Structures are given as C-alpha cells and as structure tokens.
Amino acid sequence: MFVTAFIGVGSNLGDRKQTIQQAKEKISAASGICFIQSAPIYETEPVGGPEQELFLNTVWEIETDLSAKELLFVLANLESDFGRLRTEKNAPRTLDLDLLFYGDEIIQETDLTVPHPRLQERWFVLKPLWDLRSDFVHPILKKSVCELLDQVKP
C-alpha cells in the first residue's frame, strides 16, 4: 500500500540549487519511492543556530510503500551522501531533509515525530507545501496548510 508523504528540503552550503536537483534525482531512483512533484524553490533566512548563509527551500511530494522509519533512514542516508555533518543544532548544511507528513499518520517515537513538530511555525515549509497541497489538513492541529500559512510571517 502506498502512502503520500511530504518532505521538506533545504540547503545553504555549496551549490544549493544543484544539490537539491541531484538529491531529487537520487530520491526519485530510490527503491520503494515514487516521486510525484516538487514545489517551487524559495530563498529564505535561516532560523536559529549560528550566523549563516541564506537557504534554498522546497517541499517534495512522494508516494512510498516504505514505512515512516524506513523513509527516514533513506532521507538520513541521502543527507549523508551530500556531506551533511551534524555538528550543532541548526548549523549550516549541504542538505536537510525533513519528513513533514506521512499520510495522515501521527507518530511520536524517540527518533521520529510525524507530523514534523515545528512545521506550522515555518513559512519556508508552509509556503512550498501550500504550492503543492493547500487543502492538506494537519492531522493533529486539524487545520489546512492554507490556514496554517495564514498564521505565519515570511
């Protein structure tokens, strides 16, 4: 059975646009994942962490027969393939992939929280998500992406 999932994508080190494009190609070729569409890419200010360069952000919609944990493993490996180093929280990164939604499932485990716990606070996530599915309803907050976007500032 396939589940629709949304992945938040960001990059602020190196050739950001090329990194996102290459990562999209790799995830499209991954076993158990069918790439559906990508939102436009936005250049945004970093949130938290040390002083750093601007991000490029987008959201991908995929369908997958992988479990949420298996998908998270694929995303972590992809980040690693692009040189992501986890030196400190919110540090600059070559590639950041966040599992935003996994269908309408609610998962709260030590190493996985879905929906992503801060997505409703982040314009750089909500705006590209709105471009893809403005009517998608957050399974915990019971608000559409459109309603959530109206509550945050760019």
N, CA and C atoms as an extended XYZ file, in Angstrom:
462
Properties=species:S:1:pos:R:3:atomname:S:1:resname:S:1:resid:I:1 pbc="F F F"
N         0.834       -1.185        0.000 N   MET     1
C         0.000        0.000        0.000 CA  MET     1
C         0.882        1.253        0.000 C   MET     1
N         0.577        2.167       -0.874 N   PHE     2
C         1.367        3.396       -0.967 CA  PHE     2
C         0.779        4.492       -0.091 C   PHE     2
N         1.682        5.265        0.512 N   VAL     3
C         1.324        6.392        1.361 CA  VAL     3
C         1.906        7.647        0.716 C   VAL     3
N         1.143        8.736        0.730 N   THR     4
C         1.663       10.021        0.274 CA  THR     4
C         2.418       10.664        1.424 C   THR     4
N         3.633       11.104        1.149 N   ALA     5
C         4.456       11.769        2.164 CA  ALA     5
C         4.981       13.081        1.589 C   ALA     5
N         5.250       14.011        2.489 N   PHE     6
C         5.819       15.297        2.108 CA  PHE     6
C         7.146       15.475        2.820 C   PHE     6
N         8.145       15.906        2.058 N   ILE     7
C         9.500       16.060        2.574 CA  ILE     7
C         9.930       17.508        2.417 C   ILE     7
N        10.336       18.119        3.528 N   GLY     8
C        10.894       19.462        3.492 CA  GLY     8
C        12.352       19.377        3.096 C   GLY     8
N        12.766       20.237        2.173 N   VAL     9
C        14.118       20.191        1.615 CA  VAL     9
C        14.775       21.557        1.801 C   VAL     9
N        16.019       21.546        2.279 N   GLY    10
C        16.749       22.796        2.430 CA  GLY    10
C        18.230       22.600        2.174 C   GLY    10
N        18.890       23.686        1.765 N   SER    11
C        20.333       23.675        1.548 CA  SER    11
C        20.857       25.100        1.675 C   SER    11
N        21.987       25.256        2.409 N   ASN    12
C        22.609       26.582        2.451 CA  ASN    12
C        24.135       26.525        2.397 C   ASN    12
N        24.666       25.415        1.949 N   LEU    13
C        26.108       25.291        1.725 CA  LEU    13
C        26.369       24.765        0.326 C   LEU    13
N        27.423       25.249       -0.297 N   GLY    14
C        27.791       24.762       -1.621 CA  GLY    14
C        26.843       25.257       -2.697 C   GLY    14
N        26.769       24.505       -3.792 N   ASP    15
C        25.860       24.839       -4.893 CA  ASP    15
C        24.472       24.348       -4.506 C   ASP    15
N        23.725       25.188       -3.814 N   ARG    16
C        22.452       24.809       -3.213 CA  ARG    16
C        21.455       24.246       -4.228 C   ARG    16
N        21.311       24.928       -5.340 N   LYS    17
C        20.336       24.507       -6.346 CA  LYS    17
C        20.718       23.155       -6.957 C   LYS    17
N        22.003       22.993       -7.266 N   GLN    18
C        22.466       21.723       -7.829 CA  GLN    18
C        22.293       20.588       -6.821 C   GLN    18
N        22.579       20.855       -5.547 N   THR    19
C        22.409       19.837       -4.513 CA  THR    19
C        20.963       19.371       -4.446 C   THR    19
N        20.032       20.322       -4.447 N   ILE    20
C        18.615       19.964       -4.387 CA  ILE    20
C        18.203       19.167       -5.620 C   ILE    20
N        18.669       19.571       -6.792 N   GLN    21
C        18.338       18.845       -8.025 CA  GLN    21
C        18.899       17.427       -7.996 C   GLN    21
N        20.159       17.282       -7.595 N   GLN    22
C        20.769       15.949       -7.543 CA  GLN    22
C        20.096       15.068       -6.496 C   GLN    22
N        19.724       15.656       -5.361 N   ALA    23
C        19.033       14.891       -4.324 CA  ALA    23
C        17.665       14.425       -4.831 C   ALA    23
N        16.992       15.284       -5.587 N   LYS    24
C        15.701       14.921       -6.169 CA  LYS    24
C        15.862       13.734       -7.123 C   LYS    24
N        16.927       13.751       -7.922 N   GLU    25
C        17.183       12.637       -8.838 CA  GLU    25
C        17.443       11.346       -8.072 C   GLU    25
N        18.204       11.452       -6.975 N   LYS    26
C        18.519       10.247       -6.187 CA  LYS    26
C        17.284        9.689       -5.496 C   LYS    26
N        16.464       10.562       -4.926 N   ILE    27
C        15.276       10.044       -4.235 CA  ILE    27
C        14.284        9.479       -5.245 C   ILE    27
N        14.247       10.050       -6.433 N   SER    28
C        13.359        9.538       -7.486 CA  SER    28
C        13.759        8.129       -7.921 C   SER    28
N        15.037        7.804       -7.790 N   ALA    29
C        15.535        6.495       -8.189 CA  ALA    29
C        15.541        5.483       -7.038 C   ALA    29
N        15.206        5.934       -5.839 N   ALA    30
C        15.259        5.049       -4.668 CA  ALA    30
C        14.146        4.000       -4.727 C   ALA    30
N        14.467        2.822       -4.275 N   SER    31
C        13.509        1.725       -4.239 CA  SER    31
C        12.378        2.037       -3.260 C   SER    31
N        11.154        1.802       -3.694 N   GLY    32
C        10.000        1.999       -2.828 CA  GLY    32
C         9.482        3.422       -2.788 C   GLY    32
N        10.060        4.294       -3.615 N   ILE    33
C         9.643        5.697       -3.627 CA  ILE    33
C         9.274        6.108       -5.046 C   ILE    33
N         8.111        6.739       -5.170 N   CYS    34
C         7.675        7.298       -6.448 CA  CYS    34
C         7.582        8.812       -6.266 C   CYS    34
N         8.444        9.540       -6.964 N   PHE    35
C         8.452       10.997       -6.861 CA  PHE    35
C         7.242       11.541       -7.606 C   PHE    35
N         6.447       12.375       -6.929 N   ILE    36
C         5.234       12.925       -7.544 CA  ILE    36
C         5.487       14.330       -8.086 C   ILE    36
N         5.908       15.249       -7.196 N   GLN    37
C         6.131       16.626       -7.650 CA  GLN    37
C         6.945       17.400       -6.629 C   GLN    37
N         7.498       18.505       -7.122 N   SER    38
C         8.268       19.421       -6.281 CA  SER    38
C         7.617       20.791       -6.324 C   SER    38
N         7.601       21.457       -5.173 N   ALA    39
C         7.150       22.847       -5.119 CA  ALA    39
C         8.249       23.737       -5.686 C   ALA    39
N         7.933       24.996       -5.976 N   PRO    40
C         8.986       25.942       -6.357 CA  PRO    40
C        10.012       26.069       -5.222 C   PRO    40
N        11.189       26.537       -5.583 N   ILE    41
C        12.260       26.746       -4.602 CA  ILE    41
C        12.230       28.201       -4.152 C   ILE    41
N        12.336       28.395       -2.841 N   TYR    42
C        12.349       29.731       -2.251 CA  TYR    42
C        13.666       29.970       -1.534 C   TYR    42
N        14.172       31.198       -1.626 N   GLU    43
C        15.357       31.573       -0.855 CA  GLU    43
C        14.878       32.218        0.441 C   GLU    43
N        15.365       31.701        1.578 N   THR    44
C        14.845       32.130        2.875 CA  THR    44
C        15.964       32.344        3.890 C   THR    44
N        15.625       33.106        4.913 N   GLU    45
C        16.545       33.355        6.027 CA  GLU    45
C        16.656       32.098        6.888 C   GLU    45
N        17.852       31.832        7.441 N   PRO    46
C        17.979       30.709        8.374 CA  PRO    46
C        17.224       31.005        9.667 C   PRO    46
N        16.759       29.952       10.337 N   VAL    47
C        16.043       30.077       11.601 CA  VAL    47
C        16.871       29.385       12.678 C   VAL    47
N        17.292       30.148       13.683 N   GLY    48
C        18.076       29.568       14.773 CA  GLY    48
C        19.494       29.260       14.339 C   GLY    48
N        20.292       28.804       15.297 N   GLY    49
C        21.658       28.401       15.009 CA  GLY    49
C        22.597       29.578       14.830 C   GLY    49
N        23.823       29.282       14.432 N   PRO    50
C        24.828       30.330       14.241 CA  PRO    50
C        24.526       31.169       13.003 C   PRO    50
N        25.232       32.294       12.871 N   GLU    51
C        25.082       33.122       11.669 CA  GLU    51
C        25.478       32.282       10.460 C   GLU    51
N        24.674       32.368        9.400 N   GLN    52
C        24.918       31.529        8.229 CA  GLN    52
C        24.255       32.113        6.996 C   GLN    52
N        24.553       31.489        5.867 N   GLU    53
C        24.039       31.934        4.572 CA  GLU    53
C        22.545       31.622        4.425 C   GLU    53
N        21.919       32.246        3.415 N   LEU    54
C        20.518       32.000        3.108 CA  LEU    54
C        20.301       30.561        2.645 C   LEU    54
N        19.106       30.067        2.875 N   PHE    55
C        18.721       28.722        2.441 CA  PHE    55
C        17.962       28.777        1.122 C   PHE    55
N        18.017       27.693        0.398 N   LEU    56
C        17.035       27.390       -0.623 CA  LEU    56
C        16.153       26.310       -0.019 C   LEU    56
N        14.834       26.494       -0.106 N   ASN    57
C        13.880       25.551        0.473 CA  ASN    57
C        12.805       25.185       -0.529 C   ASN    57
N        12.363       23.939       -0.436 N   THR    58
C        11.233       23.459       -1.215 CA  THR    58
C        10.587       22.314       -0.454 C   THR    58
N         9.534       21.752       -1.029 N   VAL    59
C         8.885       20.561       -0.475 CA  VAL    59
C         8.649       19.597       -1.629 C   VAL    59
N         8.903       18.330       -1.359 N   TRP    60
C         8.640       17.271       -2.335 CA  TRP    60
C         7.447       16.453       -1.884 C   TRP    60
N         6.624       16.068       -2.839 N   GLU    61
C         5.553       15.114       -2.587 CA  GLU    61
C         5.963       13.791       -3.211 C   GLU    61
N         5.884       12.739       -2.415 N   ILE    62
C         6.228       11.405       -2.908 CA  ILE    62
C         5.122       10.427       -2.523 C   ILE    62
N         5.142        9.281       -3.159 N   GLU    63
C         4.362        8.139       -2.703 CA  GLU    63
C         5.357        7.045       -2.382 C   GLU    63
N         5.097        6.304       -1.321 N   THR    64
C         6.044        5.284       -0.906 CA  THR    64
C         5.340        4.087       -0.290 C   THR    64
N         5.954        2.921       -0.437 N   ASP    65
C         5.477        1.752        0.300 CA  ASP    65
C         6.438        1.430        1.449 C   ASP    65
N         7.390        2.338        1.689 N   LEU    66
C         8.275        2.202        2.838 CA  LEU    66
C         7.539        2.645        4.098 C   LEU    66
N         7.921        2.083        5.229 N   SER    67
C         7.378        2.582        6.495 CA  SER    67
C         7.975        3.966        6.753 C   SER    67
N         7.411        4.702        7.697 N   ALA    68
C         7.939        6.023        8.026 CA  ALA    68
C         9.393        5.920        8.484 C   ALA    68
N         9.705        4.914        9.288 N   LYS    69
C        11.091        4.748        9.765 CA  LYS    69
C        12.031        4.387        8.621 C   LYS    69
N        11.581        3.550        7.706 N   GLU    70
C        12.414        3.207        6.546 CA  GLU    70
C        12.651        4.446        5.692 C   GLU    70
N        11.625        5.268        5.504 N   LEU    71
C        11.765        6.500        4.727 CA  LEU    71
C        12.732        7.455        5.427 C   LEU    71
N        12.620        7.586        6.734 N   LEU    72
C        13.536        8.435        7.494 CA  LEU    72
C        14.978        7.975        7.311 C   LEU    72
N        15.203        6.669        7.288 N   PHE    73
C        16.537        6.098        7.066 CA  PHE    73
C        17.057        6.487        5.681 C   PHE    73
N        16.204        6.404        4.664 N   VAL    74
C        16.594        6.794        3.301 CA  VAL    74
C        16.984        8.274        3.284 C   VAL    74
N        16.191        9.117        3.940 N   LEU    75
C        16.469       10.560        3.960 CA  LEU    75
C        17.787       10.857        4.670 C   LEU    75
N        18.034       10.197        5.797 N   ALA    76
C        19.284       10.409        6.535 CA  ALA    76
C        20.490        9.972        5.711 C   ALA    76
N        20.364        8.861        5.010 N   ASN    77
C        21.463        8.401        4.155 CA  ASN    77
C        21.708        9.357        3.000 C   ASN    77
N        20.646        9.903        2.452 N   LEU    78
C        20.776       10.869        1.361 CA  LEU    78
C        21.477       12.138        1.851 C   LEU    78
N        21.101       12.619        3.027 N   GLU    79
C        21.791       13.772        3.614 CA  GLU    79
C        23.282       13.483        3.762 C   GLU    79
N        23.588       12.310        4.263 N   SER    80
C        24.983       11.904        4.463 CA  SER    80
C        25.737       11.832        3.137 C   SER    80
N        25.079       11.308        2.102 N   ASP    81
C        25.696       11.227        0.768 CA  ASP    81
C        26.108       12.608        0.249 C   ASP    81
N        25.387       13.642        0.680 N   PHE    82
C        25.685       15.004        0.241 CA  PHE    82
C        26.537       15.769        1.250 C   PHE    82
N        27.152       15.032        2.174 N   GLY    83
C        28.112       15.644        3.085 CA  GLY    83
C        27.518       16.339        4.295 C   GLY    83
N        26.284       16.013        4.642 N   ARG    84
C        25.674       16.634        5.835 CA  ARG    84
C        26.421       16.186        7.080 C   ARG    84
N        26.887       17.162        7.850 N   LEU    85
C        27.536       16.899        9.130 CA  LEU    85
C        26.670       17.505       10.222 C   LEU    85
N        26.409       16.749       11.259 N   ARG    86
C        25.586       17.225       12.371 CA  ARG    86
C        26.493       17.647       13.518 C   ARG    86
N        27.039       18.867       13.395 N   THR    87
C        27.986       19.362       14.386 CA  THR    87
C        27.294       20.098       15.521 C   THR    87
N        26.240       20.846       15.209 N   GLU    88
C        25.451       21.542       16.221 CA  GLU    88
C        24.055       21.777       15.682 C   GLU    88
N        23.116       21.997       16.593 N   LYS    89
C        21.721       22.207       16.196 CA  LYS    89
C        21.605       23.441       15.290 C   LYS    89
N        20.867       23.284       14.197 N   ASN    90
C        20.609       24.359       13.223 CA  ASN    90
C        21.868       24.909       12.568 C   ASN    90
N        22.905       24.100       12.488 N   ALA    91
C        24.141       24.517       11.820 CA  ALA    91
C        23.911       24.568       10.304 C   ALA    91
N        24.775       25.282        9.570 N   PRO    92
C        24.679       25.274        8.111 CA  PRO    92
C        24.754       23.828        7.592 C   PRO    92
N        24.086       23.576        6.466 N   ARG    93
C        24.081       22.214        5.950 CA  ARG    93
C        23.971       22.175        4.428 C   ARG    93
N        24.636       21.181        3.879 N   THR    94
C        24.575       20.976        2.441 CA  THR    94
C        23.183       20.523        2.021 C   THR    94
N        22.573       19.657        2.853 N   LEU    95
C        21.245       19.132        2.524 CA  LEU    95
C        20.514       18.802        3.818 C   LEU    95
N        19.286       19.270        3.901 N   ASP    96
C        18.431       18.995        5.053 CA  ASP    96
C        17.125       18.429        4.519 C   ASP    96
N        16.775       17.223        4.951 N   LEU    97
C        15.551       16.569        4.506 CA  LEU    97
C        14.713       16.213        5.733 C   LEU    97
N        13.536       16.801        5.835 N   ASP    98
C        12.655       16.559        6.967 CA  ASP    98
C        11.375       15.881        6.509 C   ASP    98
N        11.013       14.808        7.184 N   LEU    99
C         9.742       14.150        6.918 CA  LEU    99
C         8.650       14.976        7.589 C   LEU    99
N         7.865       15.672        6.778 N   LEU   100
C         6.850       16.589        7.289 CA  LEU   100
C         5.555       15.859        7.626 C   LEU   100
N         5.043       15.122        6.656 N   PHE   101
C         3.820       14.339        6.824 CA  PHE   101
C         4.042       12.969        6.210 C   PHE   101
N         3.464       11.962        6.823 N   TYR   102
C         3.455       10.603        6.298 CA  TYR   102
C         1.983       10.185        6.283 C   TYR   102
N         1.330       10.458        5.139 N   GLY   103
C        -0.122       10.292        5.083 CA  GLY   103
C        -0.745       11.182        6.146 C   GLY   103
N        -1.737       10.651        6.842 N   ASP   104
C        -2.324       11.403        7.959 CA  ASP   104
C        -1.940       10.765        9.293 C   ASP   104
N        -0.839       10.007        9.272 N   GLU   105
C        -0.397        9.315       10.485 CA  GLU   105
C         0.200       10.283       11.501 C   GLU   105
N         0.024        9.926       12.757 N   ILE   106
C         0.634       10.638       13.875 CA  ILE   106
C         1.593        9.653       14.533 C   ILE   106
N         2.878        9.988       14.515 N   ILE   107
C         3.914        9.108       15.060 CA  ILE   107
C         4.720        9.906       16.077 C   ILE   107
N         4.815        9.392       17.280 N   GLN   108
C         5.600       10.053       18.319 CA  GLN   108
C         6.491        9.019       18.979 C   GLN   108
N         7.703        8.919       18.450 N   GLU   109
C         8.699        7.998       18.974 CA  GLU   109
C         9.963        8.792       19.272 C   GLU   109
N        10.917        8.191       19.972 N   THR   110
C        12.126        8.932       20.360 CA  THR   110
C        12.901        9.449       19.158 C   THR   110
N        12.926        8.699       18.066 N   ASP   111
C        13.717        9.102       16.903 CA  ASP   111
C        12.878        9.543       15.710 C   ASP   111
N        11.562        9.665       15.906 N   LEU   112
C        10.702       10.059       14.789 CA  LEU   112
C         9.409       10.694       15.309 C   LEU   112
N         9.165       11.923       14.870 N   THR   113
C         7.914       12.612       15.188 CA  THR   113
C         7.293       13.104       13.883 C   THR   113
N         6.091       12.613       13.614 N   VAL   114
C         5.354       13.000       12.409 CA  VAL   114
C         3.920       13.295       12.833 C   VAL   114
N         3.353       14.397       12.397 N   PRO   115
C         3.925       15.447       11.569 CA  PRO   115
C         5.131       16.115       12.243 C   PRO   115
N         5.952       16.728       11.400 N   HIS   116
C         7.119       17.437       11.923 CA  HIS   116
C         6.638       18.439       12.967 C   HIS   116
N         7.260       18.448       14.160 N   PRO   117
C         6.710       19.219       15.281 CA  PRO   117
C         6.707       20.737       15.142 C   PRO   117
N         7.487       21.302       14.238 N   ARG   118
C         7.534       22.762       14.116 CA  ARG   118
C         7.107       23.287       12.750 C   ARG   118
N         6.585       22.430       11.920 N   LEU   119
C         6.265       22.875       10.548 CA  LEU   119
C         5.242       24.001       10.529 C   LEU   119
N         4.340       24.050       11.473 N   GLN   120
C         3.306       25.093       11.494 CA  GLN   120
C         3.867       26.466       11.852 C   GLN   120
N         5.131       26.523       12.293 N   GLU   121
C         5.781       27.795       12.645 CA  GLU   121
C         6.660       28.323       11.512 C   GLU   121
N         6.805       27.563       10.450 N   ARG   122
C         7.834       27.852        9.455 CA  ARG   122
C         7.253       28.174        8.087 C   ARG   122
N         7.353       29.450        7.726 N   TRP   123
C         6.892       29.893        6.412 CA  TRP   123
C         7.612       29.120        5.304 C   TRP   123
N         8.924       28.882        5.496 N   PHE   124
C         9.724       28.229        4.448 CA  PHE   124
C         9.320       26.774        4.214 C   PHE   124
N         8.520       26.210        5.095 N   VAL   125
C         7.935       24.887        4.892 CA  VAL   125
C         6.503       25.023        4.367 C   VAL   125
N         5.743       25.891        5.019 N   LEU   126
C         4.321       26.009        4.672 CA  LEU   126
C         4.082       26.581        3.275 C   LEU   126
N         4.885       27.553        2.862 N   LYS   127
C         4.653       28.157        1.542 CA  LYS   127
C         4.839       27.145        0.412 C   LYS   127
N         5.965       26.410        0.369 N   PRO   128
C         6.064       25.410       -0.708 CA  PRO   128
C         5.040       24.274       -0.565 C   PRO   128
N         4.699       23.915        0.672 N   LEU   129
C         3.664       22.903        0.884 CA  LEU   129
C         2.326       23.408        0.356 C   LEU   129
N         2.041       24.694        0.584 N   TRP   130
C         0.827       25.324        0.069 CA  TRP   130
C         0.795       25.248       -1.458 C   TRP   130
N         1.955       25.450       -2.096 N   ASP   131
C         2.025       25.373       -3.556 CA  ASP   131
C         1.605       23.993       -4.067 C   ASP   131
N         1.864       22.969       -3.267 N   LEU   132
C         1.531       21.599       -3.678 CA  LEU   132
C         0.119       21.195       -3.278 C   LEU   132
N        -0.210       21.416       -2.000 N   ARG   133
C        -1.488       20.920       -1.460 CA  ARG   133
C        -2.010       21.844       -0.371 C   ARG   133
N        -2.550       22.963       -0.747 N   SER   134
C        -3.036       23.953        0.222 CA  SER   134
C        -4.176       23.416        1.080 C   SER   134
N        -4.873       22.387        0.584 N   ASP   135
C        -6.014       21.831        1.309 CA  ASP   135
C        -5.646       20.692        2.247 C   ASP   135
N        -4.365       20.274        2.252 N   PHE   136
C        -3.960       19.161        3.116 CA  PHE   136
C        -4.169       19.561        4.575 C   PHE   136
N        -4.797       18.700        5.359 N   VAL   137
C        -5.132       19.018        6.746 CA  VAL   137
C        -4.136       18.356        7.699 C   VAL   137
N        -3.561       19.169        8.565 N   HIS   138
C        -2.638       18.702        9.601 CA  HIS   138
C        -3.421       17.770       10.529 C   HIS   138
N        -2.982       16.523       10.680 N   PRO   139
C        -3.789       15.553       11.430 CA  PRO   139
C        -3.900       15.826       12.936 C   PRO   139
N        -3.033       16.635       13.487 N   ILE   140
C        -3.128       16.972       14.912 CA  ILE   140
C        -3.850       18.304       15.097 C   ILE   140
N        -3.422       19.315       14.346 N   LEU   141
C        -3.978       20.657       14.504 CA  LEU   141
C        -5.348       20.827       13.847 C   LEU   141
N        -5.684       19.901       12.937 N   LYS   142
C        -6.969       19.932       12.229 CA  LYS   142
C        -7.179       21.228       11.451 C   LYS   142
N        -6.068       21.767       10.934 N   LYS   143
C        -6.123       22.961       10.091 CA  LYS   143
C        -5.464       22.638        8.760 C   LYS   143
N        -5.954       23.279        7.704 N   SER   144
C        -5.361       23.073        6.382 CA  SER   144
C        -4.037       23.820        6.300 C   SER   144
N        -3.222       23.431        5.347 N   VAL   145
C        -1.967       24.138        5.098 CA  VAL   145
C        -2.252       25.607        4.825 C   VAL   145
N        -3.322       25.892        4.109 N   CYS   146
C        -3.700       27.276        3.817 CA  CYS   146
C        -3.956       28.050        5.112 C   CYS   146
N        -4.694       27.456        6.030 N   GLU   147
C        -4.965       28.114        7.319 CA  GLU   147
C        -3.686       28.311        8.125 C   GLU   147
N        -2.816       27.320        8.115 N   LEU   148
C        -1.556       27.428        8.856 CA  LEU   148
C        -0.667       28.514        8.265 C   LEU   148
N        -0.609       28.581        6.937 N   LEU   149
C         0.216       29.598        6.272 CA  LEU   149
C        -0.271       31.009        6.620 C   LEU   149
N        -1.574       31.179        6.740 N   ASP   150
C        -2.125       32.495        7.092 CA  ASP   150
C        -1.689       32.956        8.478 C   ASP   150
N        -1.209       32.035        9.307 N   GLN   151
C        -0.853       32.354       10.691 CA  GLN   151
C         0.641       32.614       10.900 C   GLN   151
N         1.451       32.508        9.844 N   VAL   152
C         2.896       32.748        9.993 CA  VAL   152
C         3.340       33.891        9.099 C   VAL   152
N         4.467       34.487        9.480 N   LYS   153
C         5.034       35.590        8.687 CA  LYS   153
C         6.196       35.070        7.860 C   LYS   153
N         6.361       35.621        6.654 N   PRO   154
C         7.505       35.208        5.821 CA  PRO   154
C         8.830       35.608        6.425 C   PRO   154
